[in-house]
Amino acid sequence: MSGPNTQYDPVEVAALDPRNLDEAVVAALAAFARAGSLDELNTARLAHVVKGAVAQAKREIGALPPSAKAEAGKRVGAAQSALGRALAARKQELEQDRDQRILVEESVDVTRPVGRRPRGARHPLELTSERLMDAFIGMGWEVVEGPEVESEWMNFDALNLGKDHPARQMQDTFFVDPPDGGLVLRTQTSPVQIRTMLERTPPIYVVSPGKVFRTDDLDATHTPVFHQIEALAVDKGLTMAHLRGAIDHFVRVMFGEGTRTRVRASYFPFTEPSMETDFVCFVCHGDDPSCRTCGGSGWIELGGSGMVNRKVLVACGIDPDVYTGFAFGLGIERALQLRHGVTDMRDIVEGDVRFSRQFGMEV
């Protein structure tokens, strides 16, 4: 085994060359002086202190023989000390400038009268709901509303949701005390459609927006209180073709002319046949495999739809041999998230006026 290299000359190591160290210190001092903010100063620190030539020289000391380490250590230590002093001095200057600027920019005239009621802003959910309703009103449909506390019959039985259906269990539905009293917080706006069919004689063309409730935890993608909008048409001779036409018109109003749709077979107790509707991604138009809006699939799910189940028509006193109907719906929060890239449901429901103001007067 060979012994240590006692003839090793630290001057021959480029990182330890006194001239190179001096040049590194000069460059670092110039970068500190050019920094116009604390963020820029931190960037200069990372470049010249943490990762720069002086830091590299310090690492090279470990490879030197004992006889050479002392001299090289003094040289590198002096360079580090110079950088430390310059960095601390410039940081103090920038902090003083920042504090002075804050005193000017955030000063408050305590003698000036202020309004006791801070100005608020319309919530983007309301604006989105109005835009959705306008799409149907433009087709001649009517907006109808209903109570948020509903009977189980309206919320479940009339919609062909039997006594054993999972949606009727406690983990999905808020039951009003007493739990066997037959009242629930509505889990969808479909009961409004049931009430409309019970009270009116076809033809019926209505859209029902409103608040609904489910026992979900509040997180980035779920909330126990959210909003839906559902459309219902009941008339003679309505077919799936009419349903597709209404959905296509609605999608074009919301996401632009030329937006294409597609349907996939699905199942819902209150419609038969049933389908899920997708529309082509309005961001990448199906051309970007890395698109975050559609996940690279090129399609975005809109919501469920279908022809009104004959049992639902019968429950509402409408002859299914004379009239047919179709229905479709979607979540208003989802429409807001899709149109504006809102990724966290909590931003929508927390009520921070700064979130609402960024949407202006129209969504």
N, C-alpha and C positions, 0 to 999 in steps of 0.2 A: 504494500500500500504506500502511495506517495505521500510525502509530508506537505504541510501548508506552503503556499506560494509566498515566501517572505520577500520576494523581489517585486511584488505586485505594486504598480504605481497608480494611485487613484487619479492622477492627472490624466492618465490615458483613457479613463472611462468618461465618455462624453457627458453623461449626466452630472459627473462630479467636477468637470472642468470649471475652474473659477470664472472664466469668461462666459461660459454658457449659463452658469448660475446668475451672474450679474445681469445678463441679458434677460433671463427669466424673471428676475425681480423687477427690472425696468418695465417689462411688458405687463406684469401683474399690477404694478402701481399705476400704469397708464389706464388699464382696464377698470381699476377701482375708481379712478378720477372721472372716467367717462360715464360711470353708472349714474343714471338720473333718478333711480328709485331703488327702494330696498329689494324689490324683486330682481332688478338688473344687477344689483350688487351681489345678491346671492348667486346669481348665474356666474358672475365673474369669480366669486369665491370657489365655486365648484370646479371651474375650468383651470384656475391658476393655483389654488391651494390644495384642494382635495385630489385633483387628477393631473396637475401640471408638472412641469420639469422639476420643481423643488421637491415635490412628493416622490417623484421617480428617483431623484438623487438620494433621498433618505432611504429608499428601499435598497439602493446599491451599497450602502454602507455595510450591511450585513455580510456581504461577500468579501469584504476586505480583510487582509491579515491584521492581527492586533496592532502592529506597529503603525499602520496607516489609518486606523479607525479614528483616532483622536483628532488628527488634523482635519480629516474629511468631516467629522461630526461637528467641529467648530464652524467650518465653512457653511455647512447646511443649516446648522442652528442659527447662525447669524442671518441667513437668508429668510428662514422661517420667522424669526423675530421681526425682521423688517416688514414682512408681509402682514404679520399679525397686528403690528402697530398701525400700519397704513389702513388695514381693513377696519380696525376698531374706530379709528379717527373718521374715516369716511362714513361708517355706519352711524356714528353719532351726529354727523352733519345732516345726513338724510333723515334721521329720526326727528331732528329739530325742525327741518323743513316741513316734514309731514305734519308734525304737531301744530306748527304755525298755520299751515294750510287748512287743517281741520278747524282751527279756531275761527278762521275767516269764513270758510264755506259752510260750516254748521253752526254759525252763530245764531242766536235767537234773540229777537227784540222782545223782551218781557213786557214792554209798555204798549205793544201793539195789540189791539183787540183781535180776538180769534173767535171763529164760529164754535159754538158748543157742540154742534153735531158734525162730526167728520163726514166728508162726502164719501159715499159708497159707490158701488158699480153694479150694474145688472149682471147676474151670474151667467156665465157662458152656457150652462145647461138650459136656462130659459130661452136664450137666444137660439140655441140649436133646436130646441123643441118648436119654436115658432117657425124656423126655416123648414123643418120637417112637415109641420102642419100646412104651411103655404103650398108645398108640393101637392098635397091632396086637395086643398081648397081650390087650387088652380084647375083641378079636374072636376070641380063641382061637388066635392064631397063635403060632409058636415062634421064639425068637431063636437064630440059628446064627452061628458065626464060622469064619474060616479063616485060613491063613497069609498074611503080607504078601509073602513071596517066592514067586512062582508059576511054574509051567511055562508056556511059550508056548502049549501046547495048551489048557490050562485058561483062560488069559487071552484067547486069540484064536481058535484053530481051532474049539474046541467052541462058541464064540459066533458062528460063521459069519462070522468076520473072516478073509478069505483072506490068502494070503502077500503079495499086492500092495496090501492095504488101507493107506491113509495112516497110520492109527493105529499100525501096526507099525513105522514108520520110527524112526530114532534120535532125531529131534527131538521126539518125543512120549513116548517110553518110556525108562525107566531100565533098561538091560540089565546083568545081573550078569556080572562077568568070569568067563570069557572071553565076549565078545559073542555068539559062536556056540554058547554052552553050553546054550541053551534055557531059561534062567531070567531072569525079569524081576521088578521091583517092580510089583505089580499096579496097573493103571491104573483099575480099578473094582472094586467088591465083587461083581460078577457071577460070578467064578470060585467064590465060595462057593455060589452057586446050582447051578453045574455039579456041584460035589462032592456037594451034597445030593441031586441027582437021580441021580447015579451010585450013591450009597450006600443010597438009600431007594426004596421002592415007593409010588407014589401011593395015596391022596391026600397031597399035600404043601402045607403052608401055613407058610411061613417068612419071616422078615425078617432081613436081614444088614447090620448096621452095621459100620463099620470105617474104617481109614486107607488112603488110596490115594495114588499118586505119579505126577506128570507133570512133564515138564521145562519148567515155566513159571517165569518170573522173579517174585520177590516184589515186589508193588506193592500199591496200594490195592485192587485187585480180583482179584488172582491170587496163588496161592501154590503152590510145588511139592509141598507135602504138605497134603492136606485130607481131609475125611471125607465119606463117603456112607452112605446107608441105602437098601437096595433090598428090595422085597417080591416074593415069588414064590408063586404058587398053581398047582398042577397037580392036576386032578381030572377026573372024567367030566362032560361037559356044560357046562363053563365057557365063558362068552361075554363079549363086550365089555360087556354089561349088568352082569355081575358085576364087571368091572373098574371101570366107572363108579361102581358102588355102593360099592366099597371105597375109591376115591379120595375120593368125596364124604364118607364117614364120617371118613376121615383128616383132610380139610381142616377139617371142623367141629370136630373135637377140637382141632386146632392153632390155628384162627383164629376160632372161635366159631360157635354155632348160626346157621343161616340163610345161611352163606357159600355163594354160588353158584359153580359151575364151568362151564367150557366146554372143548371140545376142538378141536384143529386137526390135520389130517392131517400126518404127518411120515414120516421114514424112519429106521429103525435096522436093522442087519444081523441082530440077534438076535430081533426081533419082526416079525410080519406078520399083520394090519395094525398100523401104528404111529401114535401120536398124541402131540402135545404138549398138556399140560393147563394151563389158566389158571384162576385163581380171582379173584373180584371183590375189589377193593382193600378191605382191612379198615379203612383210615384214612378215605377219602373216600366209599367205597361207590359209586364211579363218578360222583359228583356234582360233583367239583371239577377243572376243566380244568388248574389250576395245582398239583395235588397232586404233591409231590416223591417220594412212595413209589411211585406207579404211573406217573409221568410224564404224568399227565393222561389216560391211556388208559382208566382205570377197571378195568384188569385187571393181574394180576401172574402171571408165568410160574412154574409149579410145577416141572415136569420132564417127562421122557420116559416113555412107557409103551406098552403094546401086548400083543397076543397072542403067546405064545412061538412063534418060528419052528419049523416042522416039522423043519427040519434040525437045530436044537438039541435037540429031543426025541429024534430018531433017534441023534444023537451020544452021548446019555446013556442009550441003551438003553430008551427009553420009546416005546411004539407011538402015533404021532400019530393013528391012526384010532380009538383007544380013548380016549385022554386028550387034553385041551387044557389050556392054561395061560395065565396072564397075569402080567405083571411091570411094576413101575414103581419109580422111585427119584428121589431128590433129594439135593442137597448139604446137609449139616448146617450148615456155615458160612452158607449162604444162608438157611436157616430162621432162624438166630440173627439175621442182619442184618435180615431182614424183620420179625421180631417186635419188635426192640428198636432199630431205626434205627441200627445200627452201620454206618458208612460206609467205614471203612478196614480192610481185611483184616489189616494189620500189627498193629492193636490186639489182634486175636484171637490171633495166633501169637507175639507177643513175650514173653509170660509175665509181664507186670507184674501183681503180685497186686492192685494197686489197681483194675485193670480187672475182675478176677474178683469182688472183694468187692462191687461195686455190684449184682450180680445176686442176692445173698443165697443162700438154700438152694434156690430153685426158679426155673426159667425158664419 
